[in-house]
């Protein structure tokens, strides 16, 4: 007679003990998105490649769209690591930002991911708005930090669009070093603190500028 206890049934959802990391799932998903494309990659296939239950992917990422966003944003976040880009000499920040963008987008695998339709475009928009812009505002600080960060993100977004997503012949033909040389002055101007004007000074003292807008002029 076999008195051995039956093997425990496999449970769905978040496993006990030491579950596989998010990074291992992201790594498996990235390989499949590159091989099959977004639409032909299934969560079941990702789960099989990562050796996890599909429910674990749903638990961590919510959906295939959420997983794809993590795949792309993981690479974006690594490229724009605060210690390497925002943590260096402020005088050379424009060059570092441009180099970071061109290094990321010159990567063939990342460019292939970024070309995968509306899902990729939405991820890029969200990263520029929610991550890069927010981090730049915090890094710059001061009364005009949002305006300066917005100018920077607008310039970098224009670089991404005209050089990589919908390339124009002239920007696309530039080397990364030429791109840096051409765009650094504009990016430096965008990062520079805005001088106070008479109108903004009066507004700060409780007055009302004649224009009614109170906009800060560069």
Helices and strands as residue ranges (DSSP letters): H 22-36, H 43-50, H 54-61, H 64-79, G 90-92, H 93-106, H 108-114, H 117-126, I 127-132, H 133-140, H 145-160, I 161-165, H 169-173, H 176-191, H 198-204
